[in-house]
Amino acid sequence: MLTEHYTDLVEPQERIDELAFLISRLPVTNYSLLRALTAHLILIVQNSDENKMTMRNVGIVFSPTLGIPAGVFSLMLGEFNRVFSV
């Protein structure tokens, strides 16, 4: 299971590398949708002064909706460029 293996990784770079690897293995359509959604959510977080949607608030709403553990979701948003190899 992803979560069990993922939590065994202690070094932040190991977590980023593993997440990037797993995301890169998604079918192109799923990868593209996840990348676009993540990029859009980052824009929302960048405007949190106006919309009150901090990374934590976005995580509270979207992490359970997407079925992605909060820590993984936060890492996807916070390390977008490295996770999606931008």
Secondary structure as UniProt FT lines:
FT   HELIX           2..8
FT   HELIX           12..24
FT   HELIX           28..46
FT   HELIX           48..51
FT   HELIX           55..66
FT   HELIX           70..78
FT   HELIX           80..83
FT   TURN            84..85
//
